Amino acid sequence: KGFAVVANEVKTLSAQTAKATEEIRAQVDSVQSRTGFAANQIELISQTISEMEGIV
């Protein structure tokens, strides 16, 4: 009976770990997406500044 309790607890912890891992993956994907967007915006700003320097 003790082994069954331990096995059930391991199963529960495994499910919790899988759920937490999926949540972390989703957060990492979101951070990567936002970082890519920010990098693109910085590039556009840099290009605009270069164009403005050419005008002045």
PDB file of N, CA, C and O in Angstrom:
ATOM      1  N   LYS A   1       0.825  -1.198   0.000  1.00  0.00           N
ATOM      2  CA  LYS A   1       0.000   0.000   0.000  1.00  0.00           C
ATOM      3  C   LYS A   1       0.872   1.266   0.000  1.00  0.00           C
ATOM      4  O   LYS A   1       0.522   2.247  -0.656  1.00  0.00           O
ATOM      5  N   GLY A   2       1.970   1.260   0.706  1.00  0.00           N
ATOM      6  CA  GLY A   2       2.857   2.418   0.747  1.00  0.00           C
ATOM      7  C   GLY A   2       3.428   2.741  -0.616  1.00  0.00           C
ATOM      8  O   GLY A   2       3.564   3.909  -0.980  1.00  0.00           O
ATOM      9  N   PHE A   3       3.768   1.687  -1.382  1.00  0.00           N
ATOM     10  CA  PHE A   3       4.320   1.913  -2.719  1.00  0.00           C
ATOM     11  C   PHE A   3       3.289   2.576  -3.624  1.00  0.00           C
ATOM     12  O   PHE A   3       3.630   3.459  -4.412  1.00  0.00           O
ATOM     13  N   ALA A   4       2.046   2.162  -3.517  1.00  0.00           N
ATOM     14  CA  ALA A   4       0.983   2.737  -4.346  1.00  0.00           C
ATOM     15  C   ALA A   4       0.809   4.225  -4.047  1.00  0.00           C
ATOM     16  O   ALA A   4       0.561   5.019  -4.954  1.00  0.00           O
ATOM     17  N   VAL A   5       0.939   4.597  -2.786  1.00  0.00           N
ATOM     18  CA  VAL A   5       0.814   6.007  -2.411  1.00  0.00           C
ATOM     19  C   VAL A   5       1.955   6.805  -3.029  1.00  0.00           C
ATOM     20  O   VAL A   5       1.745   7.879  -3.592  1.00  0.00           O
ATOM     21  N   VAL A   6       3.176   6.261  -2.914  1.00  0.00           N
ATOM     22  CA  VAL A   6       4.343   6.936  -3.484  1.00  0.00           C
ATOM     23  C   VAL A   6       4.217   7.021  -5.002  1.00  0.00           C
ATOM     24  O   VAL A   6       4.497   8.064  -5.592  1.00  0.00           O
ATOM     25  N   ALA A   7       3.797   5.930  -5.632  1.00  0.00           N
ATOM     26  CA  ALA A   7       3.645   5.915  -7.089  1.00  0.00           C
ATOM     27  C   ALA A   7       2.604   6.936  -7.535  1.00  0.00           C
ATOM     28  O   ALA A   7       2.792   7.615  -8.545  1.00  0.00           O
ATOM     29  N   ASN A   8       1.524   7.046  -6.797  1.00  0.00           N
ATOM     30  CA  ASN A   8       0.482   8.014  -7.138  1.00  0.00           C
ATOM     31  C   ASN A   8       1.006   9.442  -6.986  1.00  0.00           C
ATOM     32  O   ASN A   8       0.701  10.310  -7.804  1.00  0.00           O
ATOM     33  N   GLU A   9       1.792   9.680  -5.943  1.00  0.00           N
ATOM     34  CA  GLU A   9       2.364  11.013  -5.731  1.00  0.00           C
ATOM     35  C   GLU A   9       3.342  11.358  -6.851  1.00  0.00           C
ATOM     36  O   GLU A   9       3.374  12.494  -7.323  1.00  0.00           O
ATOM     37  N   VAL A  10       4.138  10.377  -7.276  1.00  0.00           N
ATOM     38  CA  VAL A  10       5.068  10.592  -8.388  1.00  0.00           C
ATOM     39  C   VAL A  10       4.290  10.926  -9.655  1.00  0.00           C
ATOM     40  O   VAL A  10       4.691  11.806 -10.418  1.00  0.00           O
ATOM     41  N   LYS A  11       3.192  10.234  -9.878  1.00  0.00           N
ATOM     42  CA  LYS A  11       2.350  10.500 -11.049  1.00  0.00           C
ATOM     43  C   LYS A  11       1.792  11.924 -10.995  1.00  0.00           C
ATOM     44  O   LYS A  11       1.785  12.629 -12.004  1.00  0.00           O
ATOM     45  N   THR A  12       1.330  12.338  -9.832  1.00  0.00           N
ATOM     46  CA  THR A  12       0.800  13.692  -9.666  1.00  0.00           C
ATOM     47  C   THR A  12       1.880  14.736  -9.919  1.00  0.00           C
ATOM     48  O   THR A  12       1.652  15.719 -10.624  1.00  0.00           O
ATOM     49  N   LEU A  13       3.057  14.514  -9.338  1.00  0.00           N
ATOM     50  CA  LEU A  13       4.164  15.452  -9.540  1.00  0.00           C
ATOM     51  C   LEU A  13       4.583  15.508 -11.003  1.00  0.00           C
ATOM     52  O   LEU A  13       4.938  16.570 -11.514  1.00  0.00           O
ATOM     53  N   SER A  14       4.542  14.373 -11.668  1.00  0.00           N
ATOM     54  CA  SER A  14       4.886  14.329 -13.090  1.00  0.00           C
ATOM     55  C   SER A  14       3.909  15.165 -13.914  1.00  0.00           C
ATOM     56  O   SER A  14       4.319  15.896 -14.815  1.00  0.00           O
ATOM     57  N   ALA A  15       2.638  15.057 -13.609  1.00  0.00           N
ATOM     58  CA  ALA A  15       1.627  15.842 -14.328  1.00  0.00           C
ATOM     59  C   ALA A  15       1.814  17.334 -14.059  1.00  0.00           C
ATOM     60  O   ALA A  15       1.686  18.153 -14.969  1.00  0.00           O
ATOM     61  N   GLN A  16       2.117  17.684 -12.809  1.00  0.00           N
ATOM     62  CA  GLN A  16       2.345  19.090 -12.474  1.00  0.00           C
ATOM     63  C   GLN A  16       3.575  19.631 -13.198  1.00  0.00           C
ATOM     64  O   GLN A  16       3.579  20.767 -13.673  1.00  0.00           O
ATOM     65  N   THR A  17       4.617  18.804 -13.277  1.00  0.00           N
ATOM     66  CA  THR A  17       5.838  19.206 -13.975  1.00  0.00           C
ATOM     67  C   THR A  17       5.565  19.420 -15.460  1.00  0.00           C
ATOM     68  O   THR A  17       6.052  20.384 -16.051  1.00  0.00           O
ATOM     69  N   ALA A  18       4.790  18.527 -16.060  1.00  0.00           N
ATOM     70  CA  ALA A  18       4.451  18.665 -17.480  1.00  0.00           C
ATOM     71  C   ALA A  18       3.676  19.959 -17.724  1.00  0.00           C
ATOM     72  O   ALA A  18       3.933  20.669 -18.696  1.00  0.00           O
ATOM     73  N   LYS A  19       2.727  20.259 -16.838  1.00  0.00           N
ATOM     74  CA  LYS A  19       1.939  21.487 -16.983  1.00  0.00           C
ATOM     75  C   LYS A  19       2.830  22.720 -16.827  1.00  0.00           C
ATOM     76  O   LYS A  19       2.732  23.664 -17.611  1.00  0.00           O
ATOM     77  N   ALA A  20       3.692  22.709 -15.822  1.00  0.00           N
ATOM     78  CA  ALA A  20       4.589  23.847 -15.596  1.00  0.00           C
ATOM     79  C   ALA A  20       5.540  24.025 -16.773  1.00  0.00           C
ATOM     80  O   ALA A  20       5.826  25.152 -17.179  1.00  0.00           O
ATOM     81  N   THR A  21       6.025  22.926 -17.315  1.00  0.00           N
ATOM     82  CA  THR A  21       6.925  22.984 -18.464  1.00  0.00           C
ATOM     83  C   THR A  21       6.229  23.620 -19.661  1.00  0.00           C
ATOM     84  O   THR A  21       6.833  24.427 -20.367  1.00  0.00           O
ATOM     85  N   GLU A  22       4.981  23.271 -19.896  1.00  0.00           N
ATOM     86  CA  GLU A  22       4.218  23.849 -21.005  1.00  0.00           C
ATOM     87  C   GLU A  22       3.997  25.345 -20.791  1.00  0.00           C
ATOM     88  O   GLU A  22       4.092  26.131 -21.734  1.00  0.00           O
ATOM     89  N   GLU A  23       3.704  25.735 -19.560  1.00  0.00           N
ATOM     90  CA  GLU A  23       3.512  27.159 -19.263  1.00  0.00           C
ATOM     91  C   GLU A  23       4.808  27.941 -19.488  1.00  0.00           C
ATOM     92  O   GLU A  23       4.785  29.048 -20.027  1.00  0.00           O
ATOM     93  N   ILE A  24       5.920  27.370 -19.079  1.00  0.00           N
ATOM     94  CA  ILE A  24       7.219  28.023 -19.287  1.00  0.00           C
ATOM     95  C   ILE A  24       7.515  28.140 -20.775  1.00  0.00           C
ATOM     96  O   ILE A  24       8.005  29.173 -21.233  1.00  0.00           O
ATOM     97  N   ARG A  25       7.219  27.080 -21.536  1.00  0.00           N
ATOM     98  CA  ARG A  25       7.453  27.115 -22.982  1.00  0.00           C
ATOM     99  C   ARG A  25       6.649  28.237 -23.627  1.00  0.00           C
ATOM    100  O   ARG A  25       7.154  28.961 -24.484  1.00  0.00           O
ATOM    101  N   ALA A  26       5.402  28.373 -23.212  1.00  0.00           N
ATOM    102  CA  ALA A  26       4.550  29.430 -23.766  1.00  0.00           C
ATOM    103  C   ALA A  26       5.105  30.813 -23.420  1.00  0.00           C
ATOM    104  O   ALA A  26       5.077  31.722 -24.250  1.00  0.00           O
ATOM    105  N   GLN A  27       5.601  30.967 -22.209  1.00  0.00           N
ATOM    106  CA  GLN A  27       6.171  32.253 -21.810  1.00  0.00           C
ATOM    107  C   GLN A  27       7.441  32.558 -22.597  1.00  0.00           C
ATOM    108  O   GLN A  27       7.659  33.695 -23.014  1.00  0.00           O
ATOM    109  N   VAL A  28       8.276  31.543 -22.799  1.00  0.00           N
ATOM    110  CA  VAL A  28       9.510  31.736 -23.575  1.00  0.00           C
ATOM    111  C   VAL A  28       9.166  32.117 -25.012  1.00  0.00           C
ATOM    112  O   VAL A  28       9.788  33.014 -25.582  1.00  0.00           O
ATOM    113  N   ASP A  29       8.182  31.443 -25.598  1.00  0.00           N
ATOM    114  CA  ASP A  29       7.756  31.784 -26.961  1.00  0.00           C
ATOM    115  C   ASP A  29       7.292  33.238 -27.035  1.00  0.00           C
ATOM    116  O   ASP A  29       7.617  33.953 -27.983  1.00  0.00           O
ATOM    117  N   SER A  30       6.537  33.663 -26.039  1.00  0.00           N
ATOM    118  CA  SER A  30       6.043  35.040 -26.009  1.00  0.00           C
ATOM    119  C   SER A  30       7.195  36.034 -25.906  1.00  0.00           C
ATOM    120  O   SER A  30       7.210  37.048 -26.604  1.00  0.00           O
ATOM    121  N   VAL A  31       8.154  35.744 -25.040  1.00  0.00           N
ATOM    122  CA  VAL A  31       9.307  36.636 -24.883  1.00  0.00           C
ATOM    123  C   VAL A  31      10.100  36.706 -26.182  1.00  0.00           C
ATOM    124  O   VAL A  31      10.530  37.785 -26.591  1.00  0.00           O
ATOM    125  N   GLN A  32      10.297  35.561 -26.833  1.00  0.00           N
ATOM    126  CA  GLN A  32      11.031  35.553 -28.101  1.00  0.00           C
ATOM    127  C   GLN A  32      10.311  36.378 -29.160  1.00  0.00           C
ATOM    128  O   GLN A  32      10.941  37.129 -29.904  1.00  0.00           O
ATOM    129  N   SER A  33       9.001  36.238 -29.223  1.00  0.00           N
ATOM    130  CA  SER A  33       8.221  36.991 -30.200  1.00  0.00           C
ATOM    131  C   SER A  33       8.316  38.492 -29.941  1.00  0.00           C
ATOM    132  O   SER A  33       8.530  39.277 -30.865  1.00  0.00           O
ATOM    133  N   ARG A  34       8.159  38.875 -28.697  1.00  0.00           N
ATOM    134  CA  ARG A  34       8.216  40.300 -28.357  1.00  0.00           C
ATOM    135  C   ARG A  34       9.616  40.864 -28.560  1.00  0.00           C
ATOM    136  O   ARG A  34       9.772  42.017 -28.963  1.00  0.00           O
ATOM    137  N   THR A  35      10.624  40.060 -28.283  1.00  0.00           N
ATOM    138  CA  THR A  35      12.001  40.504 -28.494  1.00  0.00           C
ATOM    139  C   THR A  35      12.266  40.724 -29.975  1.00  0.00           C
ATOM    140  O   THR A  35      12.912  41.699 -30.356  1.00  0.00           O
ATOM    141  N   GLY A  36      11.767  39.819 -30.810  1.00  0.00           N
ATOM    142  CA  GLY A  36      11.916  39.984 -32.252  1.00  0.00           C
ATOM    143  C   GLY A  36      11.223  41.241 -32.742  1.00  0.00           C
ATOM    144  O   GLY A  36      11.766  41.976 -33.566  1.00  0.00           O
ATOM    145  N   PHE A  37      10.029  41.487 -32.236  1.00  0.00           N
ATOM    146  CA  PHE A  37       9.295  42.701 -32.611  1.00  0.00           C
ATOM    147  C   PHE A  37      10.076  43.944 -32.198  1.00  0.00           C
ATOM    148  O   PHE A  37      10.207  44.887 -32.978  1.00  0.00           O
ATOM    149  N   ALA A  38      10.592  43.944 -30.972  1.00  0.00           N
ATOM    150  CA  ALA A  38      11.358  45.094 -30.483  1.00  0.00           C
ATOM    151  C   ALA A  38      12.599  45.319 -31.333  1.00  0.00           C
ATOM    152  O   ALA A  38      12.935  46.460 -31.649  1.00  0.00           O
ATOM    153  N   ALA A  39      13.277  44.249 -31.704  1.00  0.00           N
ATOM    154  CA  ALA A  39      14.473  44.378 -32.539  1.00  0.00           C
ATOM    155  C   ALA A  39      14.122  44.992 -33.891  1.00  0.00           C
ATOM    156  O   ALA A  39      14.860  45.835 -34.402  1.00  0.00           O
ATOM    157  N   ASN A  40      13.007  44.576 -34.464  1.00  0.00           N
ATOM    158  CA  ASN A  40      12.571  45.150 -35.741  1.00  0.00           C
ATOM    159  C   ASN A  40      12.262  46.635 -35.598  1.00  0.00           C
ATOM    160  O   ASN A  40      12.619  47.433 -36.465  1.00  0.00           O
ATOM    161  N   GLN A  41      11.603  47.005 -34.513  1.00  0.00           N
ATOM    162  CA  GLN A  41      11.276  48.413 -34.293  1.00  0.00           C
ATOM    163  C   GLN A  41      12.542  49.251 -34.109  1.00  0.00           C
ATOM    164  O   GLN A  41      12.624  50.376 -34.603  1.00  0.00           O
ATOM    165  N   ILE A  42      13.512  48.707 -33.407  1.00  0.00           N
ATOM    166  CA  ILE A  42      14.784  49.414 -33.224  1.00  0.00           C
ATOM    167  C   ILE A  42      15.471  49.614 -34.567  1.00  0.00           C
ATOM    168  O   ILE A  42      16.046  50.672 -34.821  1.00  0.00           O
ATOM    169  N   GLU A  43      15.413  48.613 -35.419  1.00  0.00           N
ATOM    170  CA  GLU A  43      16.012  48.736 -36.758  1.00  0.00           C
ATOM    171  C   GLU A  43      15.311  49.837 -37.554  1.00  0.00           C
ATOM    172  O   GLU A  43      15.968  50.629 -38.229  1.00  0.00           O
ATOM    173  N   LEU A  44      13.988  49.889 -37.478  1.00  0.00           N
ATOM    174  CA  LEU A  44      13.247  50.941 -38.181  1.00  0.00           C
ATOM    175  C   LEU A  44      13.607  52.325 -37.646  1.00  0.00           C
ATOM    176  O   LEU A  44      13.768  53.271 -38.416  1.00  0.00           O
ATOM    177  N   ILE A  45      13.731  52.437 -36.342  1.00  0.00           N
ATOM    178  CA  ILE A  45      14.118  53.718 -35.742  1.00  0.00           C
ATOM    179  C   ILE A  45      15.512  54.116 -36.212  1.00  0.00           C
ATOM    180  O   ILE A  45      15.761  55.276 -36.539  1.00  0.00           O
ATOM    181  N   SER A  46      16.408  53.153 -36.241  1.00  0.00           N
ATOM    182  CA  SER A  46      17.779  53.423 -36.691  1.00  0.00           C
ATOM    183  C   SER A  46      17.791  53.913 -38.137  1.00  0.00           C
ATOM    184  O   SER A  46      18.514  54.851 -38.473  1.00  0.00           O
ATOM    185  N   GLN A  47      16.994  53.280 -38.984  1.00  0.00           N
ATOM    186  CA  GLN A  47      16.913  53.698 -40.385  1.00  0.00           C
ATOM    187  C   GLN A  47      16.349  55.117 -40.491  1.00  0.00           C
ATOM    188  O   GLN A  47      16.844  55.926 -41.276  1.00  0.00           O
ATOM    189  N   THR A  48      15.327  55.413 -39.712  1.00  0.00           N
ATOM    190  CA  THR A  48      14.726  56.749 -39.734  1.00  0.00           C
ATOM    191  C   THR A  48      15.732  57.802 -39.297  1.00  0.00           C
ATOM    192  O   THR A  48      15.818  58.870 -39.903  1.00  0.00           O
ATOM    193  N   ILE A  49      16.486  57.509 -38.260  1.00  0.00           N
ATOM    194  CA  ILE A  49      17.506  58.452 -37.789  1.00  0.00           C
ATOM    195  C   ILE A  49      18.556  58.671 -38.869  1.00  0.00           C
ATOM    196  O   ILE A  49      18.990  59.801 -39.090  1.00  0.00           O
ATOM    197  N   SER A  50      18.966  57.611 -39.538  1.00  0.00           N
ATOM    198  CA  SER A  50      19.946  57.744 -40.619  1.00  0.00           C
ATOM    199  C   SER A  50      19.403  58.618 -41.741  1.00  0.00           C
ATOM    200  O   SER A  50      20.127  59.447 -42.294  1.00  0.00           O
ATOM    201  N   GLU A  51      18.132  58.436 -42.079  1.00  0.00           N
ATOM    202  CA  GLU A  51      17.513  59.258 -43.118  1.00  0.00           C
ATOM    203  C   GLU A  51      17.450  60.718 -42.681  1.00  0.00           C
ATOM    204  O   GLU A  51      17.685  61.618 -43.488  1.00  0.00           O
ATOM    205  N   MET A  52      17.137  60.958 -41.422  1.00  0.00           N
ATOM    206  CA  MET A  52      17.063  62.328 -40.910  1.00  0.00           C
ATOM    207  C   MET A  52      18.440  62.981 -40.919  1.00  0.00           C
ATOM    208  O   MET A  52      18.557  64.173 -41.203  1.00  0.00           O
ATOM    209  N   GLU A  53      19.471  62.222 -40.614  1.00  0.00           N
ATOM    210  CA  GLU A  53      20.830  62.763 -40.646  1.00  0.00           C
ATOM    211  C   GLU A  53      21.201  63.185 -42.063  1.00  0.00           C
ATOM    212  O   GLU A  53      21.922  64.163 -42.257  1.00  0.00           O
ATOM    213  N   GLY A  54      20.707  62.446 -43.049  1.00  0.00           N
ATOM    214  CA  GLY A  54      20.982  62.785 -44.438  1.00  0.00           C
ATOM    215  C   GLY A  54      20.295  64.068 -44.864  1.00  0.00           C
ATOM    216  O   GLY A  54      20.795  64.788 -45.728  1.00  0.00           O
ATOM    217  N   ILE A  55      19.157  64.354 -44.263  1.00  0.00           N
ATOM    218  CA  ILE A  55      18.402  65.564 -44.596  1.00  0.00           C
ATOM    219  C   ILE A  55      19.053  66.793 -43.972  1.00  0.00           C
ATOM    220  O   ILE A  55      19.098  67.863 -44.579  1.00  0.00           O
ATOM    221  N   VAL A  56      19.551  66.626 -42.765  1.00  0.00           N
ATOM    222  CA  VAL A  56      20.109  67.766 -42.013  1.00  0.00           C
ATOM    223  C   VAL A  56      21.471  68.061 -42.464  1.00  0.00           C
ATOM    224  O   VAL A  56      22.105  68.983 -41.952  1.00  0.00           O
TER     225      VAL A  56
END
